[in-house]
Amino acid sequence: MSSGHRGAGSRHNTSPNAPEIAFHPRGGRMGAGPAARFGSTERAKNTKGTLRELFSVYLKEGKLLFVILILLLLSNTVLLYVPTLIGKAVDAVGKLDIRRPDYRFVMTIGFVIVFSYFFDYICTTLQGWLMAGTSQRIVKSLRKELFVKTQTLPLIYHDTHPHGEMMSRLTNDIDNISTTIAASTSQLMNSTITVIGSAVFMFLLSPVLTPVVLIAVPLVIILTKIIASRSRVMFRNQQRELGILNGTIEETIYGLRMVKAFHQEENRIRSFEETNRRLLTHSTNAQICAGYLMPLMNVLSNFIYTLVAGVGGVLALNGVISVGIIASFIAYARLFVRPLNDIAGTFNTLQSALAGAERVFDVLQEEDEAEDTKDAADLPETVGDITFHNVTFSYDGEKEVLKKVSFLAEKGKTIALVGKTGAGKTTIVNLLTRFYDVSDGTIEINHKDIKEYKRESLLKAFTVVLQDTCLFTGTILENIRYGKPEASRDEIIAAARAANADPFIRRLPHGYETVVSGSVDSLSQGQRQLIAIARAVLCPAPILILDEATSSVDAATEQKISQALLRLGKNRTSFVIAHRLSTIKNADTILVIDDGMIAESGTHKELLEKNGVYAKMYHG
């Protein structure tokens, strides 16, 4: 399991009144964030920009694409000469002496034509094989780039976008590109070469008859532009609704226990049906609109063939061209118009891929987390005092969540944060870990602004135990080792014993090798919590963050966990977020957060003596 992730799990909540969720990069929910403060808005779509981005991705496979282009040129050059050979064969047959016919020339042409088609088959098969591998490497690169991007995006992006929406971009949109990209790319290259080559050969055969075929070009452009412009919007709506549908599915399955507990099955089914109905409407409209193109193009093709035959016949009767040239021209007209149809159809098919590509590039173009300054230093292994100086913070630039918060957390001391939900407790911790940067004021560690430390170095100084525990698919041994990959089995077992997790782990069917998953409730919440504490025990980070670490367990387990946490917090600077005030009586300093400000501070005894906000909360 990868290093550096410690802590608990995450829950996604789309209710407008839901608590804002923030996720620790070491794995887990940190509490309040800006999810409810932002609306989802669609960015303006730029098809030309998306095509430029796709082209830049293609250039990464430039060498193979050049080879594919050469193969296409070879096969098309051979094929484009076939209609000329057919015309010569027709003229040769017309000139045969009926009494002593000599078919050798005609047979030679026939042999050359057969060889040309065989050569085209070899080249087409080879370029198809190369294009399939190339396209899949491009898609693999895009998928990897998008997944890596999800790790570098600022936390606020994940707070303001549904998880299912991101999953849809990683799966459906990427697959949409994958299924279209190979066929469309080779088709466009092949069709473009064929159209240009056919026009050149036709002009060489008959400059007079060539304009008759070229009439098709503006007609194709007009038809394609009209239909593609309408279908593009429909395909974009289709992809948007598909993302919403995936989000609904992901939330419902993840929260199925809660759905059943509150008898919301019918509401969730109704919500799914509404989104699915909208998706059906947009998908149907997109396919119907796209379906108009090819029948219209076939009508246009037949019109051009008829026109060539008619005009060519008149020219042949007047001795301007031969019958063989007419035969060649009809073949070239087919070669010329059919690729135009294919290009039009390809552009139509590309609308779906472009809709997915736009959504992928939208994410890739988002700004990453702020980079470290050039002179950023590593945080020393010895972490001293932590100081908040008049810290003010706002998620949206308008409403202040924290207002001039100042306090000192001395090295090795325990700071408890209490207050109503949404008061700003978790925001303080999020700022300390630099999930967000302060709007005003400074946060210092060792008397130095945390912005002057490298972010990676700063995050290594923290370990967390949260209320909602995140377990990753793997063995219990691997889950405990998650924050310290180099830990030995003995170290892991010792950490489990210190966290009072060893007894229940040994009772499991396969002990420490039992496979668990973050998405399957094979363990109780209390057992998952003990594993999270063992994970934290194993990690030697100097700053400990506890967010309601004992709220999901029974009284007996709570006592055991509290004992483990006392050992865990020894010689560490600890921040404890608690609603159950009995768990923080022994904290060195208790900060009562109210409406983004520190209403009271002191020890448990001191705050009770003040008979203020804390005393009212405690006596409740």
N, C-alpha and C positions, 0 to 999 in steps of 0.2 A: 504494500500500500504506500502511496506517496507520502512524503514527509511534510511536516509543517502544519497538518490539520489536527486541531484538538478541539474537543467540545461537543456540543449537542446539535440536535437536528433542527429542521425548519418546517414551518407550516405556512401554507399560502392561503390567504384569506382575501376574497374580493369584495366583501361587504363594505359599503362606503363608511360604515361606522366601526370597522374593524381596527384593532390596534395596529399601528404601523410596525412592520416587521423589518428588521435588519439582520443580515447574516454575516457571521464571523467567517473570514476567509480560512480559518482553521476548522470550519465545519460547525455551523450552528446558528441559532437565532440569538440575536443580541437585544431584541426588544423593539422599542419604538423607533420608527423611522418615518420617511415622508410619504408612504404609499397613499394615504388618504388625502394628501395635499395636492396631488397632481392629477390632471386629467389626461387621457390618452388622445393624442392628436395624430392624424395622418400627415406624413410629410409629403411635400409635392413630389410627384414622380417625374423622372427624367429619363425617357427611353434612350435618347442619344447618349446620355451619360452612362447608362447601364451597358449599352453596347460597347462604349469605350472601355469600361471596366472589364467586360468579358474579353475584349480584344487583348487587353494587357495581360489577362490571365493566360490566354492562348499563346502569347509570345514566349511564355516559359517553356513551351514545347515546340519552339520555333524550328529546330533542326528536323524533327520528325514530320512536322507539318510541311516543311520544304520538300522532303522526300515524297510525301503524299501528293503534293502539288505536281511534282515531276511525273509521277505515275499517272495522274489524271491527264496531264498534258500529252503524254505518250499515247494513252488509250484513246483520248478524244481526237488526236491528230489522225490516228489510223481510222477511227470510225467516221470522221468527217470526210474522208476521201471516198468512202463506200458509195454515197449517192452519185458521185462523179463517175465511178466505175459502172454503176447501174445504167447511167445515161449512155455511156460508151457502148455497153452491151446491147442496149435497145437500138442504138444507131447501127451497130454492127449487124444485128439480126435483120434490120431493114435493108441492109445492103447485100445480104447473102444471095448468091446465085442459086436459084431454086433448082436448076438442073444439076449443078455440082456444088452443093453447100459445103463450106469448110467451117466446122465448128471449133477449131482449135483455139482461135482468139477468144471466143465466147467462153470456152471451158477454162482457159487461163484466167480470165477475169473472175469466173465463178470460184476458182481455187483461191485466188487472192482475197476475195470477199470472205470466204469461209475462214481463211487464216486470220484475217483482220478481226473477225468476231471472236475467234479463239484467243488471240492476243489480248483483246479487250477484256475477256473473261479473266485471264491471268492477272492483268493489271488491276482490275476492279476488285477481285478477291483479295489481293495483297494489300491494296490501299484500304479496303474495308477492315481487314485484320489490324492494320496499323492504327487506323482511326479509332477503332473500338478501344484499344489499349491506351491511346493518347487521351481520349475523352474521359476514360475512367480515372486516369492519373490526375487530370484537371479537376474532376469532381472530388477525388480524394483530397487534393490540395485545398480545395474550397471548404470541404467539410472540416478538415483539420484547422484551417485558418479561422473558421467561424467558431469552432469549439475553443480554440486558444483565446479568441477575442472575448468569449464569455468570462474567461478568467481574469482578463485585464480591464474589463469595463468597470467604471465606478459603481459603487453600491447603489447609488440613486437610480441607475438604469434598471437594475433588477427589482428595485422597490416599486418602480412605476410601470413595469411590463409583466403581464401574467406569465407564469412559467410555461404553460401550455403553448403560448404564442412563440416563445423561444424554441421550444421543442419542435413546433411545426416548421420553423425556419431550418432547423438542423436536419429534419427528416423529409417532410413533404416537399419543401421548396428545393432542397438540394436534389432530391430524387427526380423532381420535375425537370430540373436542368439536366440531370444525368440521362434521362430517357429521351430527351430531345436533342441534346447537344451533338452527339455523334452523327446521327442521321442528317440533322439540319446543316451541320458544318460541311460535311462531304457533299451533300446535295447542292448547297449554295456554290461551292467551288466548282463542282462538276457542271452545274447548269450555266454558270457564268462563262466558263470556257466554251461550252457547247454553243451558246448564243452568239458569242463573238466570232468563234470559228465558222459557224454556219453563215453568218452575215458576210464574212470575207469570201468564202467559197461561192456564195450566191452572186456576189458582186463580180467576181472573176468570170463566172459563167454568163451572166446577163445583167448588165447595169440597168437595162430597161425594165426587167421584170422584178428586180430586187425591191424597189419601193412598195410594190404590192404587198409583199410579206411584212415589210417594216411598219406597215399601218398598225400591226398588232401591238407594237411597243407602247404607244401612248394609251391605247385602249386598256392594256393590261395594267399599266401604272395607275390609271384613273380608278379602275375597278378595285385594285388592291388597296389603294389609299382610302377609298370610301369604306370598304368592309373592315380593313385592319384597324382603322381609327376607332370604329365602333366596338369591334370585338376586344380591343386592347383594354378598354375600360371594364368590359364585362369579365374578362379573365382576371383583371386586378381585383375586382369585387369578389370573384370566386375564391381567390387565394386568401383574401382578408377574412371571408366568412369561414374558410377552412381552418384558419388559425384560431378563430374564436371557438369553433366547434372542438378543436383539439384541446383548447384551454378548459372548456366545459367538461369534456371527458376526463381530463387529468385531475381536475378539482373534485369531480364527483367520485371517481374511483379512490382517490387518496383520502377523501373525507367520507367514505361510504358508511363507516360506523356512526358518524355524527348525523348523516342523512337519515339513517334508519332510526336513530335515537329520537329524532324530532319529527319523524313521520313525514319527511319531505320528499319521498320517492316520486310522488305525482308531480310536485313542483319541478323537480330536477328533470323528469321525463318531458314535462311541458316545455321547459327551457331548452332542452336538447332538440325537441321537435321543431320549435320556432327557428332555432339557428339552422337546423338541418333543412327546414323548408326554404329559408332564405338562400342557403347554399345550393339547393336544388334549382331554385329559380334562376340564380346567377349562372350556374353551370349550364342549364338548359339553354338560356338565352345566348350564352357564349358559343355553345356548340351549334345552335341553329344559325346564328350570324356567321360563324365560320363556315358552316355547310353551304352557304349560298355561293361561295367563291368558285369552287371547282366546277359545278354545273355551268355557271356562267362562262368560265374559261373554256369548257368543252364546246359550248355554242360558238364562242369566238374562234376556236381552232377550226371547227368545221367551216365556218364562214371564210376563213383565210384560205383553206384548201380549195373551196369552191371558186373563190376569186382567182387563185393562181391557175386553176384548170381552165377557167373561162378566158382570162386575159392571155394565158399562154397559148391556148388554142387559136385565138385570133392572130397572135404574133406568128405562130407556126404556119397558118394558112397564107400569111403575107410573106413568108420566107425569111423572117427576121431571126427566128431560132428554129432548132430542129426538135423533133418529137422526143429525142433522147434528153435534151435539155429540160423539156417540160417534166419528164419522168424524174430527172435529178432534182428539179426545183420542188416538186411535190414532196420528195423525200427530205430535202433541206428545210422546206416549210414545216414539216413535222418535227424535224430536229430543232428548228428554231422556236416554234411556238410551244412545244411540249415543255422545254426547260423554263419558258416564261411562266407556264402554268405551275411548274414545280416550284419556281422561285416564289410565286404568289402564294402557293399553298404552304411553302416553308415559312414565309413571313407570318402567315396566319397561325401556323403551329407554334412559331416562336413567341407569339403573344403570351401563351401560357408560361413558357420557360422564362420569358423576360419579366413577367409578373413575379415569379418566384425569385429570379435573380435580383430584381430591385429590392425585394425584402431582405435578401441576404446581404447585398451591398450597403443597404441602409444601416445594418448593424455594424458591418466592417468599417464604415466611415464614422461611426460614433467615436467621440474622444475617449481615450484611455484615462485611467487614473493619472493624476498629476505626477510627472516624473520627479525623481529626486533632484535637488539642486546639484550643480557641478561640484560644489565643495562639501556635499553631505558626508557626514562621518558615520562610522559604525557605533551603535550604542554599546558602551562598555558592558562587560559581563556583570560588573558590580553596579547595580541600579540603586541609586540613592533616593532622595526625597522627590516627590511629585507635587508640582504646584500649579494651581489654576489661578491666573491673574485676570480678573474682570472679563471672563469668557462670555461672549454673546454669540448666539447662533440662531440662524433662521434657515429652514429648508427651502422656502420659496422666495426669500428676499423681502418678505413683507411681515409676516407674523413671527415674532421672536419666540423661540422655544426655550432658550436659556437667556437670562438677563443678568449680565455682570456677575457671574458666579466666580467666587474666589474661595479657595481653601488649600490647606497644606496636608498632604499625606506623607507622613514621615516613613522612612525606610523600616520595613518589618512590622508596620502597624496595620490594623484592620479598620477600614472605613466602610461603614454601612450606609446605604442610600435607601431611604424610605420615603413614602409619599403616595398620593393617589395615582391611579393609572393615567398615563399621559402627562405627568407632572414634569418629566424631563430626566428621570433617573438613568434610563438606558442611553439617552442622548449623551450624557456625560461620559459614559464608558465608550460610546462610539467615537466621540471626539478624541478621547485618550488614545485609542487604537488607530486613529487617523482614517477611519472609514469615511469620515467627513472632516473637512477643515473648518476651523472656527471662522465666524464672520468678523469677530473683533476680539481683542485680547490675546493672550498667549497661554499655552500649556507647556510646562517645563519639566524635564527629567534631568536630574543632576545639574540643575540650574542652567539648562540649555533648552531652547525652543525645540520641540519634537520635530518641527519641519526641517531642522538642520541635521536630523538623523536619516539614514537610509531607511526607507519604508520596510524593506525585508528584515533589516536588523531590528527595527522597532517591534515588528510583529512577533519575532522570535522571543521577545521578552515576556509574552503573555501566554497564559494557559487558562482555559475556561471550563466551567461546569455549568451547564444550562438546564433549564426546566424540561425542555423538549430535546431529548437525546437523539443525536444522529448516529446511527450505525450504518456502515457501508457493507455491501454484499461481500462476504468473506467469513473466515473463521473468527471466533472470539479472540483468539491469540493475535490475529492480524489487526483486529479492531483496537485492541489495547495498545498494540505496537504502533499505531497510526501516527502518533506524534513523535516517535523516536524509532525510526526504521532499523537502526543498528542494535536495538535492545535484544539481549539474549532471552531464551525461554525462562531461565531462572529469574532474571530481572522482572519479567512480565508476571510470573507467578507471585513474586514478592510484592509487586504493586497491587495485584488482585487481593492478596491477603491483607495488605494495609488498608484497602478499601472495603474489606469485609465481603468481597465478591467471590473469593475462592470457594467457599462451601457450596454455593448454589451452582457454580460452574462445574464442579466435580460431579454434581448429581445429574448433569445433562447427559444425553446418550453418548456423546463423543467428547465430553469434557471441553478442554480448550480448543479442540478441533471441530467443535460444533459450528456448522455454517449458519449465519444469521444474515438478515437483510434489513435495510432501513425502511423498506416498503411493506414488510410482512411482520405482523404482530405475533411472532413466535415466542417472544419474551414479554414478561410484564413490564410496565413502566418503571417499577422499582428496580428490577433486574437490569434494565437498560441503563438506568441512572448509576447503578453501582459499577457497570462497565465503563461509563464515562468518567467516573471518579478514579477508577484504576488507570485509565488513560492519562488523566491529569497528574496522578501520583508519579507515573513513570516519566513525565516530562519535567525537567528541572528548571522551567522558566521562573524568573524572580518575581513576576507579578501575577497574581491569581485573581480571576474574576468569577464570582459565583452569582448566578441569576436564578433565584428560587430553586436552588439545587435540591431541596428536601421536600418540596411541596407535593410531589406526586407519590409519596410513599406513606406507609402506615407508621404509627407511633414508634413501634419497636425498631423498624428499619431506619426511621429518622434518627433515632438515638445512635445507632451504629454509624450511620452516614455522618452525623455531627462529629462523632469521635474521629472518624477518618478525615473529615475536613479540618479538624483542629490540628492533626498531624500534618496534613497537606499544607496548611497555612503557616506552619512554623518557619520562621526566618524568611517569610515572603511578605511583600506588601499586598494586601488583599482588599478588593472592592467587593462588597456583598450587597446585592440588590434583593430586598426582602419585603414581603407583605406580612409574613408571619413574624411579628415583632419578638416573639419569645426566642427566636433563633439568633438574634443579634444583641442579646443582653451584654455579652462580653466584648463587644466591639470597642476599640480604643476611641473611636469618634463616630458618632451617628449624625448624619446630615439629613435633615428633614426638608425635602424638596417640595415646594408648593408654587405652582404657576411659573415654573422656570427660574425660581429664585430659592436661595437657602433661607428658609424661614427660621430654623433653629439648628444649633449644632452643640454637641457635647456628649458626655457619656450617658448611659442609660439612667443612672442615678441622678445626674445633673438635670437631665431633661424632665424627669418625673417631678423633681423639686420645683422646676419652673412652672409646672402645671399649665403648659401651653398646648400647642398643636400636637406634639408627640404624646403628651399625657392623655389627651382626648382620644387619640388613635389607640393607645395601649389599653385604656380602660373601656374603650369602644362602646 
